[in-house]
Amino acid sequence: MNNVLIAVDTSESSFWLAYYAIALTKRIPMDVSILMIEDENHKSKGEKGDEWIGLPEKRLESLLAEGHSDTSHINFYSTKGNFEDEVIQFILENKITTLFIGQPEPRRAKLDTQFMALLERIGSRTDCHIEVVQKVSAYGSDKF
């Protein structure tokens, strides 16, 4: 059975990855862990449309309770620290086979370069497969 990690930060845009996790577990039997990391060094600085309504942990817990599946199990963890360090530590300690991580928004060359460097550092320190998931709207990119 796959041991999957879905790594999210505390931005509202990370919330959709929880939906992805639930949909994934309904299709394929696997153990899924969602790790929410509050990284003080990379807090969103007042980005429009990126504010949580309520505590992020409570919203994710509620979503996971609603999406419970009999074929798979989703664990939820919340921590504070450096995003990269926390992800790598979790992968190594829990023998994660696949990491799902969201493509950062908005797409800018500098962010893309930093993101690719992050993926390379995670990949070089772990043996897990890394999948990048991009948020896509059926109505076009401006309809989120």
GILIN-V954615 format. One record per backbone hydrogen bond with DSSP energy under -1.0 kcal/mol. NH is the residue of the N-H (numbers start at 1). CO is the residue of the C=O. If there is no record, write none. Layout:
BEGIN
NH:CO + NH:CO
END
This chain:
BEGIN
4:31 + 5:98 + 6:33 + 7:100 + 8:35 + 14:11 + 15:12 + 17:14 + 18:15 + 20:16 + 21:17 + 22:18 + 23:19 + 24:20 + 25:21 + 26:22 + 28:24 + 31:2 + 32:73 + 33:4 + 34:75 + 35:6 + 36:77 + 37:8 + 38:79 + 42:39 + 46:44 + 50:47 + 59:55 + 60:56 + 61:57 + 62:58 + 63:59 + 64:60 + 65:61 + 66:62 + 67:63 + 73:30 + 75:32 + 77:34 + 79:36 + 81:38 + 86:82 + 87:83 + 88:84 + 89:85 + 90:86 + 91:87 + 92:88 + 93:89 + 94:90 + 96:91 + 97:3 + 98:3 + 99:129 + 100:5 + 101:131 + 103:133 + 112:108 + 113:109 + 114:110 + 115:111 + 116:112 + 117:113 + 118:114 + 119:115 + 120:116 + 121:117 + 122:118 + 123:119 + 124:120 + 125:121 + 129:97 + 131:99 + 133:101 + 140:137 + 143:140
END
